[in-house]
Amino acid sequence: MSASLTETDTLALTGLDRALVAFLQEVQPSANPLHGELAARVSRQFGLGHACLDLNTLAPELRQSAASLPWIEGPDSPLVLDGARLYLRRNWSAEQNIHASIAARLAQPCPVPENLSATLSQLFQAGTQTATPDWQKVACALAARKRFTLITGGPGTGKTTTVVRLLALLQSDPARQHAPLRIALAAPTGKAAARLGESIASAVQRLPEHLRQHIPTQAVTLHKLLQVRSNLAQDAVPELAVDLVVVDEASMIDLDMMARLLAAVPLSASLILLGDKDQLASVEAGAVMGQLCAGADLGNYTPDTLAWLAQTTGADLHAWAGDGSALAQQTVMLRLSHRFADDSGIGQWARAVNAGDSAEVARLWNQAPDWRRDASASVTRLQPGQAHDPRLKALVQQGWKVWLQQLENFKSSVCSDAQALAALKAFADFQVLCAVRDGPWGVDGLNQRIAASLGLPGEGWYAGRPVMVTRNDYNLKLMNGDVGLCLNHARGLRVAFPDGQGGMRWVLPARLDAVETVFAMTVHKSQGSEFDHVALVLPDRPVAVLTRELLYTGMTRAKTRLTLVVPQAQVLWHAVAVQVLRSGGLADL
């Protein structure tokens, strides 16, 4: 049986947790010590990313004391008891708003395009009969009939391709000919937004020419779309003038941001969320996409849905029949990976890790070849004996070989926009991903050692330093997660960032006060990105953040090659057995 990370694990209270209890006791004292413990646990759960405290995981006497809490009384109480869940009111309100908004959207009338079946036949191979349903076609059909749709799937399953076809389907509706849909594309981070725009621009070119009109290719961050500039709780929620909003990498959206998104999109507009339900959840509280997509692999489509899909798409989905909720009828899981074939190394690793199959992971580890400079296998392993293992130096030198050659050419000359863009693309061909920040196998230590291995300075500004923005800077038009490269420019040393339109934005290093070197980055920071070759580095001992979700997310950032850097194999087995189970009530939908 696999372990899980829940609120019953070791409780290490922070100063903030204790301060909340002290505040509550000052406002409305309680003589029952269990009340203070419950309040502290709720606060601690929030800090660990949970929306609430699941009382069913507690000892009976602690669970029973929740009913007599003095801090749950009244409409403005700081805590809320909802069945077997105890919330901070902020989180409870966010969940309630999400519940209400999704229910209202699912109940909204939505005119189905007049040419739905015919256009679907144009967009997908008409007349092709296979034993496996075309889930992309199914997703397009379902999204065309309601105001809210969830599309989930692993890497390479065609989430973006599906959306492009859906946009073409909706824009081609004869009813829209004189008033094209107003469409907004967004993602949680700058790099995820840029990748969404690039993917859509590429996919549009594969459409029939008469279906390419009015499909946008520019995506923005959620912060920009929702006009978040300082404090999420204080900034007024905008009323978006849109007919359709598409948000990619939705697994990264936390509880508060999801509530704000749903409040900003009018009920008359359609909202489509794309994401991988099995990836890491948001850094902040909530596991919104994962909980909303609970049971997506089973389908749970009702007879009415099955009959409508059969008539509209020709798909026979009786194997996925059930009595699912209204939300389940608008949830589609894309199942065929075009990036990882069934027998591909990365695909096999991802499936085994995602399933928590420690025995299969051990088998894959034992059969994986050791990394060498001339290694051709899609998955290789490297088991360093110590942090300064010379094979690590060889790995990064080989991984960034092309990029280093480009840097040599730039040392004695200034860079053009085209050269800077090429250098950034070459740098992104390889990436070191870490589970942790600290220690010899963490981001901080590895960044210094990698710089030395590549013959570059370990600190300060220098030509060739790659950096990641760690805080939104609206004046510079840079978002958290944007990656830039310090290079020689006509005006001196500057940091080049893609402007999202094929050009570059050159920024004076002194103006960047929230950046960090990014030869190595955490797996959390890599979400929304993909690299040709990934070196996934695990620590030499188990740590709390090392879970199957982190492994799965890190592994699936690799498009063609994956090198597992694992000092101790037992740490890998442990991580596969640990699953993040965040508490929350959104799965009730």
Secondary structure, 3 states (H helix, E strand, C coil): CCEEECCCCCCCCCHHHHHHHHHHHHHCCCCCHHHHHHHHHHHHHHHCCCCCEEHHHCCHHHHHHHHHCHHHCCCCCCEEEECCEEEEHHHHHHHHHHHHHHHHHHHCCCCCCCCHHHHHHHHCCCCCCCCCCCHHHHHHHHHCCCCEEEEEECCCCCHHHHHHHHHHHHHCCHHHCCCCCCEEEEECCHHHHHHHHHHHHHHHCCCCHHHCCCCCCCEEEHHHHCCCCCCCCCCCCCCCCCCEEEECCHHHCCHHHHHHHHHHCCCCCEEEEEECCCCCCCCCCCCHHHHHCCCHHHCCECHHHHHHHHHHHCCCCHHHECCCCCCHHHEEEECCCCCCCCCCHHHHHHHHHHCCCHHHHHHHHHHCCECCCCCCCCEEEECCCCCCCHHHHHHHHHHCHHHHHHHHHHCCCCCCHHHHHHHHHHHCCEEEEECCCCCCCCHHHHHHHHHHHCCCCCCCCCCCCEEEECCCECCCCECCCCEEEEEEECCEEEEEEECCCCCEEEECHHHCCCEEECCEEEHHHHCCCCEEEEEEECCCCCCCCCCHHHHHHHHCCEEEEEEEECCCHHHHHHHHHEEECCCCCHHHC
